Structures are given as structure tokens and as C-alpha cells.
Amino acid sequence: MNNIKDKVAYITGGSKGIGYGIAKSLLDNGMRVAVTSRTMSAAKKAAASLSKDPSRVLAIESNVSSLAAEIKALKTAIDHFGQLDVLVANAGVGHFSAIDTLSEEDWKETIDTNLTGVFNSVKASIDALKKSKGYIITIASLAGINFFETAAAYNASKFGLVGFSQAIMLDLRKYGIKVTTIMPGSVATHFNNHIPNDADGWKIQPEDIGQMVLDLLHMNPRTLPSKIEVRPAIPVK
Ligand SMILES: NC(=O)c1ccc[n+]([C@@H]2O[C@H](COP(=O)([O-])OP(=O)(O)OC[C@H]3O[C@@H](n4cnc5c(N)ncnc54)[C@H](OP(=O)(O)O)[C@@H]3O)[C@@H](O)[C@H]2O)c1
């Protein structure tokens, strides 16, 4: 993608955290963005703080766990902007509990959001991305290659997402669609009910992931970094 000016990105889970940080970076660099949330009020609040110009930013309510909702949401974005160039499949949740106490509800929400949710967003955007020879960026995690106690549901969703992302990268590059999965370590966000605070300075910041997305979009069309691990440079003491 040589010139990103006015290109259109659809960002799932753009109401806060990493998705919001990516939306801000793309807008600041001339792109137009749709940000989604499970609630219209959160999507609208984020959109209003990103830009006052409705021709640059659009708020959409959609729960990624529903394919029908994602199809409707992508249609809304494409009808509004007239095109789709980038899907950032970012929406995700974290439920952490050892397997003997992990509830079926938390298991299902984790898999339905973090794994099936990405499938749904990709399926809903594929025709438009074939037209634009666009880009899919999935936000996985270092928990997609490293397992740990209490993370059965989260590890399963992110290991699955890394495999899914790599397989669709092979399926889609023949259409000129690039797929990259970014696998962050600790990022200062609201993830798992965290409240970002002054002690988070050692963590990756959402705008750092935004910069990484910009770098990917600016990369020479012949080159594709398909899987990126990113971690805090200096771990917390
Ligand atoms: N923070 C980290 O350290 C870290 C590290 C590695 C990977 N990640 C991944 O980064 C992604 C973003 O997380 P974050 O850290 O930015 O967390 P966050 O601050 O809690 O933001 C999560 C975003 O996802 C949205 N979301 C959650 N479930 C959704 C659903 N079913 N449908 C649509 N949107 C949904 C939320 O929107 P609403 O609440 O407004 O609906 C919110 O915008 C996740 O996939 C997470 O696994 C995070």
C-alpha cells in the first residue's frame, strides 16, 4: 500500500485500548476509520474523541461473535466510506481461571470473541478486500505461543488465532491481500478490567501498536512480515 491517504480501515474493538490507539494513528496519518464496540454509546464516544469529522470516522455497534452482525457492520462501513482497504481484527477478551474453576460461559465467550470473532470479521470483509487488494491485521498475543497457568481459554483462543492467521495469509496472498498477525506482550490498556495508570510506563503503549500498523501498511508491496512478536523492551522489575 504505497499511499495510505484516505484509505479506509475497519477496526473491531476500537472503543478503547489497542484498537483505539491504532484508530488514532491511522487517522493522524490521513486514513479514514470505522471503530466498533459491543455498544453504540462506547463506539460513539470513541469516534467523537478521535475526530469531529463524520467523513473521517464512523462508530458502529457490532459484537464480533455474530457473523450476521459483522456482515451488517462491514456493509455499513463500506456504504459510508465507499471502500474497505484494511481490516484490523483486534476485539478480544481475557478470562483467567484454572481449568477446574473455569466456567463454560467464560470459555465460550473467550473462544467466540478472540477466535470465531476474527473468523467472522474476515469472512465479512473478504470480498471488499479482494477488490482493494487490502490488508488484514489480526491482534493475537504472545499468549499465542507461550502457555501459562490459568490461561487455558485465553491460550486456546490465541494459539488458534495464530494458526488461523498464518493459514489465511497463505490462502489470500494470491489475491493480493496481505495478512499479518501481531503478537504483543503487555500493553497498557483496559484488558481484563485493568485501569491504565502511571505504573504502566514500562508496558507497550497502544500508540506503539498503532505505529507498527502504519509501518506494515507502508511496507513495500512485495514484502510481507506475516507474524510479529512484540514485547516491552525492559521488563517490569
Ligand atoms: N493489553 C495487553 O496486554 C494485550 C496483549 C496481547 C494481546 N492483546 C489483545 O489485544 C486486543 C485488544 O485488547 P486491549 O488490550 O486493547 O483490551 P481493552 O482495552 O479491554 O479493549 C478491548 C476492546 O475489544 C472490544 N470487544 C471486546 N469484546 C468484543 C466483542 N465481542 N465484539 C466487539 N468488540 C469487543 C471492546 O469493546 P467494548 O468493551 O466497548 O465492547 C474494546 O474496544 C485483544 O484481542 C487482546 O487479546 C492485549
The ligand as a Gaussian input file, in Angstrom:
#p B3LYP/6-31G(d) Opt

LIG

0 1
 N       -3.372000      -5.496000      26.719000
 C       -2.480000      -6.470000      26.533000
 O       -1.509000      -6.619000      27.297000
 C       -2.612000      -7.372000      25.327000
 C       -1.527000      -8.187000      24.996000
 C       -1.622000      -9.023000      23.894000
 C       -2.777000      -9.043000      23.135000
 N       -3.825000      -8.253000      23.480000
 C       -5.031000      -8.308000      22.635000
 O       -5.316000      -7.021000      22.147000
 C       -6.696000      -6.960000      21.801000
 C       -7.293000      -5.671000      22.349000
 O       -7.261000      -5.740000      23.766000
 P       -6.921000      -4.463000      24.677000
 O       -5.715000      -4.806000      25.441000
 O       -6.956000      -3.237000      23.887000
 O       -8.156000      -4.543000      25.707000
 P       -9.298000      -3.489000      26.078000
 O       -8.707000      -2.180000      26.435000
 O      -10.139000      -4.206000      27.083000
 O      -10.130000      -3.319000      24.702000
 C      -10.843000      -4.425000      24.180000
 C      -11.676000      -3.951000      23.004000
 O      -12.359000      -5.084000      22.439000
 C      -13.758000      -4.775000      22.360000
 N      -14.522000      -6.023000      22.454000
 C      -14.453000      -6.986000      23.400000
 N      -15.315000      -7.977000      23.103000
 C      -15.930000      -7.634000      21.936000
 C      -16.886000      -8.246000      21.104000
 N      -17.430000      -9.439000      21.422000
 N      -17.282000      -7.608000      19.983000
 C      -16.758000      -6.395000      19.647000
 N      -15.826000      -5.761000      20.386000
 C      -15.425000      -6.380000      21.519000
 C      -14.014000      -3.790000      23.481000
 O      -15.157000      -3.006000      23.170000
 P      -16.383000      -2.746000      24.182000
 O      -15.953000      -3.144000      25.567000
 O      -16.629000      -1.257000      24.044000
 O      -17.497000      -3.570000      23.638000
 C      -12.740000      -2.945000      23.409000
 O      -12.862000      -1.970000      22.406000
 C       -7.336000      -8.226000      22.345000
 O       -7.513000      -9.150000      21.289000
 C       -6.299000      -8.745000      23.322000
 O       -6.364000     -10.150000      23.474000
 C       -3.777000      -7.413000      24.558000

